Amino acid sequence: MNQRSDEMKKTLASMALAISIALSTTTATAGEKVNIGLPSWTGAQAIAHLLQAVVVERIGGEAELVPGNNATIFQGMDQGKGDIDVHPDVWLPNQESFTKKYVDGAGTVALSNNPYEGNQGFCVPKNFGEANNITDIADLGRPDVAAKMDSDSNGKGEMWIGAPGWASANVNEVKVRDYGLLPFIEPIRAEEAVKTARVKDAIAKNEGYAFYCYKPHAIWYMFDVYMLSEPKFDPANYNMVQPSDSPDWYKKSKVATKDALKNVQIAWSKSLKKRSPAITEFFERFSLNADDVSNFAYEISGKGRDAGKVAREWIAQNPGRVDAWLGL
C-alpha cells in the first residue's frame, strides 16, 4: 500500500511538473508578437503573409501586417518600438541606401543570411515583341515601336518603371535617360495593379506595351511575356544615387547597364530579439527560393486568392521546411 502510495505521489508530481512546463511555455509563446511591414509589390505581400501565418499557426504568437513603403518600414525597424518590426523582401543592392544606413551604420536592423536570387529588367508581351522584332531595350527607342506604345497620343510611348516609393523605379527612371530613350519613351510610375491590368489589356487588344519586370513574380505564370536584353552589368557604368542619399540623385546618377543579379532577403529590428526571441530565431532560419515566391505571387495576384489562405495551405503542405525554420 505504501509503495503504491509513493508511486502515485511521484506520478502526480510528474504530471504537475509537466502541466507547469506546458503553462509556462504557453505563456512565453503567447507573449511573442510582431508587426510585419507590408510593401506594395506582390512578392513582398506573399512573404509577409507567410511570415504571419507561421507566427500565428506554428509559434502561437500574434502578427499584424502594417502597410508601408521601404522608407517607412526601415524607419520603423530602426526606432525599435514595435510599430514595424520586419521588412519581408529587401532587394539588394536596390535598397542598399537603407541597409547602409540602418544595418551597417546605425546597427539597429538585422539582415537575413539566407537570400534568394532576383533578376530584373524590362519586358514586353510576346505577341507585341515578336511582331515588331523587339529583343533589346534599345528597340524601344525605335520610332515605329514607340508609336505603337503611345496610348495617349502625346508623341511618346508609355513604359511602366515601378510603383511610387520603389528604389527600383528610381533606377529605371535613370536608365530610361541613360539608354537614350527619353525622346521616345515616357516613364510611368503607378501601383503594380495598374501595370498588371495594362499588360492584360494590351495583350487582349494586341497593343504595344513595355514594363519593368522581375523574377520572381506572378507575371511569368499569368501572361506570355519575355525580358529584353540590356548591356551586360558593368560597375563602371552603374552609379545609382538614391533620393535618400542626395536631393540631386537624378543628376548624380548614371545607369547604362543591366542590373546585377539581386540578393533578396528579410530584415528585422534588432530590438525584436528581446521582445520576441522565438520569432527572431524563426526569422534567422527562414529561407525561400525564387520559385517559391513566384508560385505564391501567382496564387495571390494571378488567381486572386486570399494571401493568408495560400500561406496556411503552404505551411500544411510543407511541414518539414517549416519545422526546419523553427529549429525542430
LOTIFI-299070 format. One record per atom (N, C-alpha, C): atom name; x, y, z. Coordinates in steps of 0.02 Angstrom, whole numbers. Layout:
N
CA:X:Y:Z
...
END
This chain:
328
N:42:-61:0
CA:0:0:0
C:43:63:0
N:94:62:44
CA:140:119:47
C:177:129:-18
N:197:72:-50
CA:233:76:-113
C:190:107:-167
N:125:85:-168
CA:79:113:-218
C:68:187:-205
N:64:205:-142
CA:54:275:-125
C:112:318:-147
N:172:292:-137
CA:232:329:-159
C:233:337:-235
N:215:283:-270
CA:215:286:-343
C:163:336:-368
N:105:337:-334
CA:53:384:-353
C:75:456:-342
N:110:467:-286
CA:135:534:-272
C:185:557:-325
N:229:510:-345
CA:278:526:-397
C:244:542:-463
N:191:501:-479
CA:155:512:-541
C:121:581:-541
N:88:596:-485
CA:54:661:-480
C:104:719:-483
N:162:709:-452
CA:214:761:-454
C:239:772:-525
N:247:716:-563
CA:270:720:-632
C:218:756:-675
N:154:739:-663
CA:101:771:-701
C:99:846:-686
N:107:863:-623
CA:106:934:-603
C:163:972:-637
N:222:940:-638
CA:280:971:-670
C:267:981:-744
N:239:931:-778
CA:225:935:-849
C:176:990:-864
N:123:994:-821
CA:74:1047:-831
C:105:1116:-821
N:149:1120:-771
CA:182:1184:-756
C:225:1207:-815
N:262:1159:-844
CA:305:1175:-901
C:263:1196:-961
N:208:1158:-972
CA:164:1174:-1029
C:134:1244:-1022
N:112:1260:-960
CA:83:1325:-949
C:133:1381:-957
N:195:1370:-932
CA:247:1421:-939
C:266:1431:-1011
N:268:1375:-1050
CA:284:1380:-1121
C:231:1417:-1159
N:167:1401:-1142
CA:111:1435:-1174
C:113:1509:-1160
N:128:1526:-1097
CA:131:1597:-1077
C:187:1633:-1115
N:245:1599:-1121
CA:302:1630:-1156
C:286:1639:-1229
N:254:1587:-1260
CA:237:1591:-1331
C:185:1644:-1344
N:136:1647:-1298
CA:82:1696:-1306
C:109:1767:-1306
N:166:1778:-1273
CA:195:1844:-1271
C:233:1863:-1334
N:241:1815:-1379
CA:276:1829:-1442
C:230:1870:-1488
N:255:1928:-1509
CA:215:1973:-1550
C:259:2009:-1600
N:234:2019:-1661
CA:274:2053:-1712
C:228:2091:-1759
N:251:2149:-1782
CA:217:2188:-1834
C:259:2184:-1897
N:230:2157:-1950
CA:266:2144:-2012
C:250:2197:-2064
N:301:2229:-2091
CA:291:2278:-2143
C:261:2246:-2206
N:218:2283:-2240
CA:184:2257:-2299
C:193:2304:-2358
N:248:2296:-2397
CA:258:2337:-2457
C:205:2321:-2509
N:205:2360:-2563
CA:150:2354:-2612
C:159:2299:-2663
N:221:2275:-2675
CA:230:2225:-2728
C:209:2156:-2704
N:186:2116:-2752
CA:153:2053:-2736
C:198:2004:-2700
N:261:1997:-2722
CA:306:1950:-2690
C:316:1966:-2616
N:324:2030:-2601
CA:332:2050:-2531
C:270:2036:-2491
N:212:2047:-2520
CA:150:2034:-2485
C:141:1959:-2472
N:161:1918:-2520
CA:157:1845:-2511
C:201:1823:-2453
N:262:1847:-2451
CA:309:1828:-2398
C:284:1853:-2330
N:258:1914:-2329
CA:232:1943:-2267
C:176:1899:-2238
N:132:1877:-2281
CA:77:1834:-2258
C:103:1766:-2235
N:155:1741:-2267
CA:184:1677:-2246
C:216:1684:-2176
N:254:1738:-2166
CA:284:1750:-2101
C:229:1755:-2047
N:177:1792:-2063
CA:121:1800:-2016
C:90:1732:-1999
N:78:1691:-2050
CA:46:1627:-2039
C:88:1580:-1995
N:154:1580:-2006
CA:197:1537:-1965
C:197:1561:-1892
N:200:1626:-1881
CA:199:1652:-1813
C:135:1634:-1778
N:79:1641:-1813
CA:14:1628:-1782
C:-1:1553:-1776
N:9:1516:-1832
CA:-10:1446:-1835
C:38:1400:-1798
N:103:1414:-1803
CA:152:1367:-1776
C:185:1392:-1711
N:197:1456:-1705
CA:228:1482:-1644
C:176:1499:-1592
N:115:1514:-1615
CA:62:1531:-1568
C:65:1603:-1544
N:100:1645:-1583
CA:105:1716:-1565
C:56:1759:-1602
N:67:1824:-1598
CA:25:1873:-1632
C:66:1906:-1688
N:35:1918:-1745
CA:70:1950:-1800
C:21:1994:-1839
N:37:2057:-1845
CA:-4:2104:-1883
C:35:2128:-1944
N:-1:2142:-1999
CA:30:2169:-2059
C:19:2244:-2062
N:73:2281:-2074
CA:71:2354:-2073
C:93:2380:-2142
N:47:2406:-2183
CA:66:2432:-2249
C:116:2489:-2243
N:163:2492:-2290
CA:212:2546:-2290
C:261:2538:-2347
N:296:2592:-2365
CA:348:2588:-2416
C:415:2573:-2383
N:467:2567:-2423
CA:532:2548:-2396
C:556:2596:-2341
N:550:2660:-2354
CA:575:2709:-2305
C:538:2703:-2239
N:472:2697:-2242
CA:431:2691:-2181
C:449:2629:-2141
N:456:2573:-2177
CA:470:2509:-2143
C:539:2511:-2110
N:589:2535:-2146
CA:657:2537:-2117
C:659:2586:-2058
N:624:2641:-2062
CA:623:2688:-2006
C:590:2656:-1945
N:536:2618:-1957
CA:503:2584:-1902
C:548:2532:-1869
N:585:2494:-1910
CA:631:2445:-1882
C:687:2480:-1843
N:711:2536:-1869
CA:765:2573:-1836
C:743:2599:-1768
N:682:2624:-1762
CA:657:2652:-1699
C:650:2598:-1646
N:636:2536:-1667
CA:635:2481:-1621
C:580:2482:-1569
N:525:2517:-1583
CA:470:2522:-1535
C:415:2470:-1548
N:423:2431:-1602
CA:374:2380:-1617
C:319:2402:-1665
N:322:2465:-1688
CA:272:2487:-1737
C:277:2447:-1801
N:338:2439:-1826
CA:354:2394:-1882
C:418:2358:-1865
N:416:2293:-1864
CA:474:2253:-1843
C:512:2220:-1900
N:478:2210:-1957
CA:507:2167:-2010
C:495:2196:-2079
N:544:2189:-2123
CA:536:2200:-2194
C:540:2131:-2227
N:488:2110:-2263
CA:486:2041:-2288
C:524:2029:-2353
N:548:2082:-2387
CA:575:2071:-2455
C:625:2126:-2473
N:683:2124:-2443
CA:735:2175:-2455
C:776:2155:-2516
N:774:2196:-2568
CA:812:2184:-2629
C:878:2223:-2626
N:932:2186:-2632
CA:998:2218:-2633
C:1033:2203:-2699
N:1064:2255:-2730
CA:1080:2320:-2700
C:1026:2374:-2707
N:967:2359:-2733
CA:916:2411:-2743
C:905:2453:-2680
N:899:2420:-2622
CA:883:2455:-2561
C:946:2466:-2517
N:1003:2468:-2550
CA:1066:2472:-2514
C:1072:2537:-2474
N:1041:2590:-2497
CA:1045:2653:-2459
C:1015:2644:-2390
N:963:2602:-2385
CA:931:2589:-2320
C:973:2542:-2277
N:1001:2489:-2308
CA:1040:2442:-2269
C:1106:2473:-2245
N:1135:2517:-2287
CA:1196:2551:-2265
C:1182:2596:-2205
N:1123:2627:-2205
CA:1106:2674:-2152
C:1088:2637:-2087
N:1047:2585:-2093
CA:1018:2554:-2033
C:1051:2488:-2012
N:1078:2450:-2061
CA:1111:2387:-2045
C:1185:2400:-2031
N:1220:2432:-2079
CA:1291:2445:-2071
C:1306:2505:-2026
N:1266:2557:-2032
CA:1279:2619:-1995
C:1252:2617:-1925
N:1187:2625:-1917
CA:1156:2628:-1851
C:1159:2561:-1814
N:1162:2507:-1852
CA:1165:2441:-1821
C:1101:2421:-1785
N:1045:2450:-1806
CA:981:2437:-1773
C:939:2384:-1809
N:960:2366:-1869
CA:922:2318:-1910
C:966:2259:-1927
N:938:2199:-1922
CA:974:2138:-1941
C:950:2115:-2010
N:996:2086:-2049
CA:981:2063:-2116
C:991:1987:-2119
N:945:1953:-2150
CA:949:1880:-2155
C:1011:1858:-2193
N:1037:1800:-2175
CA:1093:1770:-2211
C:1070:1717:-2261
N:1004:1715:-2274
CA:976:1663:-2319
C:938:1695:-2377
N:972:1730:-2423
CA:937:1763:-2478
C:917:1716:-2533
N:868:1737:-2573
CA:855:1704:-2637
C:876:1752:-2693
N:882:1726:-2754
CA:909:1766:-2809
C:853:1800:-2848
N:864:1864:-2862
CA:816:1903:-2901
C:848:1930:-2965
N:807:1937:-3016
CA:830:1963:-3081
C:779:2015:-3104
N:803:2071:-3129
CA:756:2122:-3151
C:777:2152:-3218
N:727:2177:-3254
CA:739:2207:-3319
C:675:2238:-3346
N:667:2235:-3411
CA:608:2263:-3444
C:577:2210:-3490
N:511:2208:-3491
CA:476:2156:-3528
C:427:2186:-3578
N:409:2144:-3627
CA:354:2159:-3673
C:312:2096:-3681
N:248:2103:-3698
CA:208:2045:-3715
C:238:2009:-3776
N:236:1943:-3777
CA:268:1905:-3830
C:240:1922:-3899
N:174:1929:-3904
CA:145:1943:-3970
C:168:2010:-3997
N:172:2061:-3953
CA:195:2127:-3975
C:269:2125:-3992
N:309:2092:-3950
CA:381:2090:-3961
C:399:2054:-4025
N:369:1996:-4036
CA:386:1957:-4096
C:362:1990:-4159
N:304:2021:-4157
CA:276:2054:-4216
C:318:2114:-4238
N:355:2144:-4191
CA:393:2204:-4206
C:468:2194:-4197
N:490:2131:-4191
CA:560:2115:-4185
C:593:2153:-4127
N:562:2151:-4069
CA:588:2185:-4010
C:624:2134:-3966
N:689:2139:-3961
CA:727:2092:-3920
C:772:2127:-3868
N:789:2190:-3881
CA:836:2227:-3838
C:803:2291:-3814
N:827:2317:-3758
CA:800:2379:-3731
C:805:2436:-3781
N:856:2436:-3823
CA:864:2489:-3872
C:808:2490:-3924
N:776:2433:-3934
CA:722:2430:-3984
C:663:2473:-3963
N:656:2488:-3898
CA:601:2530:-3876
C:611:2602:-3899
N:671:2620:-3920
CA:685:2686:-3945
C:673:2693:-4020
N:654:2640:-4052
CA:636:2645:-4123
C:570:2683:-4130
N:567:2734:-4173
CA:505:2774:-4179
C:443:2732:-4194
N:451:2679:-4236
CA:392:2639:-4253
C:367:2600:-4192
N:412:2577:-4149
CA:393:2541:-4088
C:362:2589:-4038
N:395:2646:-4026
CA:369:2695:-3978
C:299:2718:-3997
N:287:2727:-4062
CA:221:2750:-4084
C:166:2699:-4067
N:183:2636:-4069
CA:134:2584:-4052
C:123:2577:-3977
N:165:2610:-3937
CA:158:2609:-3864
C:127:2674:-3839
N:109:2719:-3884
CA:83:2785:-3866
C:7:2783:-3862
N:-19:2768:-3802
CA:-92:2761:-3795
C:-127:2827:-3784
N:-90:2880:-3764
CA:-123:2945:-3752
C:-107:2996:-3806
N:-73:2974:-3859
CA:-60:3017:-3918
C:-20:3080:-3900
N:27:3074:-3853
CA:68:3132:-3836
C:136:3130:-3871
N:145:3081:-3915
CA:207:3076:-3953
C:260:3031:-3922
N:245:3003:-3863
CA:292:2958:-3830
C:256:2894:-3809
N:292:2839:-3813
CA:265:2776:-3789
C:271:2772:-3713
N:221:2745:-3680
CA:224:2739:-3607
C:258:2674:-3587
N:298:2678:-3534
CA:328:2618:-3505
C:325:2623:-3429
N:295:2572:-3398
CA:291:2570:-3325
C:359:2554:-3296
N:383:2597:-3249
CA:450:2587:-3221
C:449:2565:-3147
N:388:2560:-3119
CA:383:2539:-3049
C:333:2581:-3011
N:322:2564:-2949
CA:273:2599:-2908
C:306:2657:-2870
N:267:2706:-2849
CA:295:2760:-2807
C:327:2732:-2744
N:386:2756:-2727
CA:421:2733:-2668
C:469:2676:-2679
N:468:2647:-2739
CA:514:2591:-2753
C:582:2619:-2772
N:634:2592:-2742
CA:702:2611:-2761
C:716:2591:-2834
N:688:2535:-2855
CA:699:2512:-2923
C:668:2560:-2974
N:613:2593:-2956
CA:583:2641:-3001
C:630:2700:-3013
N:667:2720:-2962
CA:716:2773:-2970
C:772:2751:-3018
N:795:2689:-3009
CA:846:2661:-3054
C:821:2661:-3125
N:759:2639:-3135
CA:732:2634:-3202
C:721:2702:-3235
N:706:2752:-3194
CA:699:2820:-3222
C:766:2845:-3249
N:819:2829:-3214
CA:886:2848:-3237
C:904:2807:-3299
N:886:2744:-3299
CA:901:2702:-3357
C:868:2728:-3421
N:805:2748:-3416
CA:770:2773:-3475
C:809:2832:-3504
N:835:2874:-3461
CA:875:2931:-3485
C:941:2908:-3515
N:978:2865:-3478
CA:1046:2847:-3498
C:1048:2796:-3555
N:993:2763:-3568
CA:988:2720:-3627
C:967:2760:-3689
N:956:2826:-3679
CA:937:2869:-3735
C:866:2861:-3757
N:822:2841:-3712
CA:752:2827:-3730
C:705:2885:-3716
N:727:2936:-3679
CA:682:2990:-3659
C:647:3025:-3717
N:680:3035:-3776
CA:644:3066:-3831
C:586:3025:-3857
N:585:2960:-3840
CA:535:2915:-3868
C:489:2884:-3816
N:513:2879:-3753
CA:478:2842:-3701
C:462:2887:-3642
N:401:2882:-3616
CA:380:2917:-3556
C:379:2868:-3497
N:422:2877:-3448
CA:422:2831:-3390
C:362:2845:-3345
N:325:2793:-3329
CA:264:2799:-3290
C:272:2764:-3222
N:255:2799:-3169
CA:252:2768:-3102
C:179:2760:-3082
N:162:2700:-3061
CA:93:2686:-3039
C:96:2622:-2997
N:44:2609:-2960
CA:42:2547:-2921
C:44:2486:-2967
N:70:2432:-2940
CA:81:2373:-2982
C:17:2346:-3011
N:-38:2353:-2976
CA:-102:2329:-3002
C:-121:2363:-3067
N:-101:2427:-3074
CA:-114:2464:-3136
C:-74:2433:-3193
N:-12:2416:-3180
CA:30:2384:-3231
C:1:2317:-3253
N:-19:2277:-3205
CA:-45:2210:-3221
C:-108:2216:-3265
N:-152:2262:-3248
CA:-212:2273:-3288
C:-194:2296:-3358
N:-143:2339:-3362
CA:-122:2365:-3428
C:-91:2310:-3471
N:-52:2266:-3442
CA:-23:2210:-3479
C:-79:2165:-3506
N:-127:2149:-3464
CA:-184:2107:-3485
C:-222:2140:-3542
N:-234:2204:-3536
CA:-271:2241:-3587
C:-232:2245:-3653
N:-166:2257:-3648
CA:-125:2262:-3708
C:-124:2196:-3747
N:-120:2141:-3711
CA:-119:2075:-3743
C:-187:2061:-3776
N:-241:2077:-3740
CA:-308:2064:-3767
C:-322:2105:-3829
N:-297:2167:-3831
CA:-310:2212:-3887
C:-253:2213:-3938
N:-200:2172:-3925
CA:-142:2170:-3969
C:-111:2239:-3978
N:-102:2273:-3921
CA:-71:2340:-3921
C:0:2336:-3896
N:38:2390:-3908
CA:106:2392:-3885
C:111:2413:-3812
N:157:2381:-3776
CA:167:2400:-3707
C:234:2371:-3683
N:268:2408:-3639
CA:330:2384:-3608
C:327:2402:-3534
N:361:2363:-3493
CA:356:2374:-3421
C:415:2344:-3385
N:430:2373:-3327
CA:480:2346:-3282
C:456:2277:-3257
N:501:2228:-3258
CA:481:2161:-3237
C:538:2131:-3197
N:522:2081:-3157
CA:573:2049:-3116
C:553:1979:-3098
N:603:1940:-3081
CA:593:1872:-3058
C:621:1867:-2987
N:582:1836:-2941
CA:519:1801:-2950
C:460:1849:-2955
N:407:1826:-2988
CA:346:1866:-2994
C:291:1823:-3025
N:229:1840:-3010
CA:172:1803:-3037
C:164:1813:-3112
N:192:1868:-3138
CA:182:1885:-3209
C:202:1828:-3255
N:253:1788:-3235
CA:278:1735:-3278
C:229:1677:-3285
N:182:1673:-3237
CA:130:1621:-3241
C:65:1649:-3269
N:59:1715:-3268
CA:-4:1747:-3288
C:-8:1762:-3362
N:47:1786:-3391
CA:45:1809:-3461
C:106:1783:-3498
N:101:1783:-3564
CA:157:1763:-3606
C:199:1825:-3621
N:250:1836:-3582
CA:294:1894:-3589
C:367:1871:-3588
N:412:1914:-3609
CA:483:1898:-3603
C:524:1960:-3588
N:583:1948:-3560
CA:627:2003:-3539
C:674:2022:-3595
N:683:2087:-3605
CA:728:2113:-3657
C:801:2110:-3633
N:846:2104:-3680
CA:917:2106:-3663
C:938:2179:-3650
N:989:2187:-3609
CA:1019:2251:-3594
C:1095:2244:-3596
N:1131:2299:-3600
CA:1204:2294:-3594
C:1223:2258:-3530
N:1272:2214:-3534
CA:1293:2174:-3476
C:1313:2219:-3418
N:1297:2196:-3357
CA:1312:2236:-3298
C:1385:2256:-3296
N:1395:2321:-3287
CA:1463:2349:-3284
C:1465:2400:-3228
N:1501:2386:-3174
CA:1503:2433:-3117
C:1526:2503:-3136
N:1567:2508:-3188
CA:1593:2573:-3209
C:1537:2617:-3237
N:1485:2586:-3263
CA:1429:2623:-3292
C:1365:2615:-3251
N:1375:2598:-3188
CA:1317:2590:-3144
C:1332:2626:-3078
N:1310:2688:-3074
CA:1319:2728:-3014
C:1252:2757:-2995
N:1216:2723:-2951
CA:1149:2745:-2932
C:1150:2780:-2865
N:1126:2842:-2865
CA:1119:2881:-2803
C:1045:2887:-2789
N:1023:2860:-2733
CA:952:2862:-2716
C:932:2929:-2685
N:868:2948:-2689
CA:844:3011:-2660
C:861:3018:-2586
N:864:2961:-2550
CA:881:2965:-2479
C:954:2984:-2468
N:995:2979:-2521
CA:1066:2997:-2516
C:1080:3069:-2537
N:1040:3094:-2584
CA:1051:3162:-2609
C:989:3188:-2645
N:972:3252:-2634
CA:916:3281:-2671
C:930:3287:-2746
N:995:3285:-2764
CA:1014:3288:-2834
C:1028:3218:-2862
N:993:3168:-2836
CA:1006:3098:-2854
C:1001:3086:-2930
N:953:3118:-2962
CA:943:3105:-3034
C:1002:3130:-3075
N:1028:3189:-3058
CA:1085:3217:-3094
C:1149:3179:-3080
N:1156:3157:-3018
CA:1218:3124:-2998
C:1222:3051:-3020
N:1166:3022:-3037
CA:1165:2951:-3055
C:1182:2938:-3128
N:1211:2880:-3139
CA:1222:2856:-3208
C:1211:2780:-3207
N:1162:2758:-3246
CA:1147:2686:-3250
C:1135:2669:-3324
N:1186:2639:-3355
CA:1182:2623:-3426
C:1195:2549:-3439
N:1183:2507:-3388
CA:1191:2435:-3396
C:1135:2399:-3359
N:1131:2335:-3373
CA:1084:2293:-3337
C:1103:2290:-3263
N:1053:2281:-3221
CA:1067:2272:-3150
C:1101:2204:-3138
N:1144:2202:-3089
CA:1172:2138:-3068
C:1116:2096:-3038
N:1125:2031:-3037
CA:1077:1988:-3003
C:1072:2009:-2930
N:1012:2002:-2902
CA:999:2028:-2835
C:1000:1974:-2781
N:1016:1995:-2721
CA:1004:1954:-2662
C:943:1982:-2627
N:894:1938:-2615
CA:831:1960:-2585
C:821:1922:-2519
N:809:1959:-2466
CA:803:1928:-2401
C:758:1970:-2355
N:743:1943:-2296
CA:705:1981:-2248
C:752:2019:-2201
N:725:2070:-2169
CA:763:2108:-2119
C:717:2121:-2060
N:747:2129:-2001
CA:705:2141:-1941
C:742:2186:-1892
N:703:2218:-1849
CA:731:2261:-1797
C:768:2218:-1746
N:829:2239:-1729
CA:867:2202:-1679
C:833:2204:-1610
N:790:2253:-1600
CA:754:2258:-1536
C:705:2200:-1527
N:688:2167:-1582
CA:640:2112:-1579
C:666:2053:-1539
N:732:2045:-1537
CA:761:1986:-1503
C:743:1984:-1429
N:741:2043:-1397
CA:723:2045:-1326
C:648:2037:-1317
N:610:2066:-1363
CA:537:2065:-1356
C:507:1998:-1376
N:533:1968:-1429
CA:504:1906:-1456
C:560:1861:-1481
N:596:1827:-1435
CA:654:1786:-1455
C:636:1728:-1500
N:579:1696:-1489
CA:561:1638:-1532
C:549:1660:-1604
N:515:1716:-1612
CA:503:1743:-1679
C:568:1762:-1713
N:613:1792:-1676
CA:678:1812:-1703
C:717:1751:-1726
N:717:1698:-1687
CA:752:1637:-1707
C:722:1608:-1771
N:656:1612:-1777
CA:623:1590:-1839
C:647:1631:-1898
N:650:1697:-1890
CA:673:1740:-1945
C:745:1723:-1965
N:787:1707:-1917
CA:857:1691:-1931
C:863:1628:-1973
N:816:1582:-1967
CA:819:1519:-2005
C:778:1521:-2070
N:734:1570:-2076
CA:687:1573:-2131
C:723:1579:-2199
N:700:1540:-2248
CA:729:1544:-2315
C:678:1520:-2366
N:679:1552:-2425
CA:637:1533:-2481
C:681:1534:-2544
N:653:1508:-2599
CA:687:1516:-2663
C:641:1553:-2711
N:668:1572:-2769
CA:630:1613:-2816
C:567:1579:-2840
N:569:1513:-2850
CA:510:1477:-2872
C:455:1479:-2819
N:474:1473:-2755
CA:425:1479:-2701
C:387:1544:-2707
N:425:1598:-2714
CA:395:1665:-2714
C:352:1676:-2776
N:375:1653:-2834
CA:336:1659:-2896
C:270:1622:-2890
N:272:1562:-2861
CA:210:1523:-2853
C:162:1557:-2804
N:189:1583:-2749
CA:147:1620:-2702
C:114:1679:-2737
N:154:1717:-2773
CA:129:1777:-2806
C:75:1760:-2858
N:85:1705:-2893
CA:36:1685:-2944
C:-30:1665:-2912
N:-27:1628:-2858
CA:-88:1608:-2823
C:-127:1669:-2798
N:-89:1719:-2776
CA:-122:1778:-2746
C:-145:1828:-2799
N:-100:1851:-2841
CA:-119:1902:-2890
C:-144:1873:-2955
N:-119:1813:-2973
CA:-142:1782:-3036
C:-210:1751:-3030
N:-222:1716:-2975
CA:-286:1682:-2965
C:-333:1721:-2920
N:-307:1774:-2890
CA:-350:1814:-2847
C:-369:1782:-2781
N:-326:1737:-2757
CA:-341:1702:-2695
C:-319:1742:-2634
N:-349:1727:-2578
CA:-331:1760:-2515
C:-260:1741:-2495
N:-218:1791:-2482
CA:-147:1778:-2467
C:-139:1738:-2403
N:-179:1751:-2353
CA:-174:1714:-2291
C:-191:1641:-2300
N:-241:1627:-2340
CA:-261:1557:-2352
C:-207:1520:-2390
N:-177:1553:-2439
CA:-123:1523:-2478
C:-65:1506:-2432
N:-48:1552:-2387
CA:7:1541:-2341
C:-7:1482:-2295
N:-67:1477:-2268
CA:-85:1423:-2223
C:-84:1355:-2258
N:-106:1354:-2320
CA:-104:1293:-2359
C:-32:1270:-2370
N:11:1318:-2387
CA:81:1301:-2399
C:113:1272:-2336
N:98:1301:-2279
CA:125:1276:-2216
C:104:1204:-2204
N:40:1190:-2218
CA:14:1122:-2208
C:46:1072:-2255
N:64:1096:-2315
CA:93:1051:-2366
C:168:1044:-2360
N:201:1087:-2320
CA:274:1086:-2314
C:295:1085:-2241
N:271:1037:-2202
CA:287:1037:-2130
C:361:1030:-2116
N:398:992:-2157
CA:469:983:-2146
C:508:1048:-2151
N:493:1087:-2201
CA:529:1151:-2210
C:512:1200:-2154
N:449:1201:-2134
CA:429:1245:-2080
C:462:1223:-2014
N:464:1158:-2002
CA:497:1132:-1942
C:570:1154:-1939
N:603:1153:-1997
CA:674:1173:-2000
C:680:1247:-1982
N:633:1288:-2005
CA:635:1360:-1987
C:628:1369:-1912
N:591:1324:-1880
CA:578:1330:-1809
C:628:1292:-1766
N:678:1262:-1799
CA:730:1227:-1763
C:706:1162:-1732
N:655:1131:-1763
CA:629:1068:-1737
C:659:1007:-1772
END
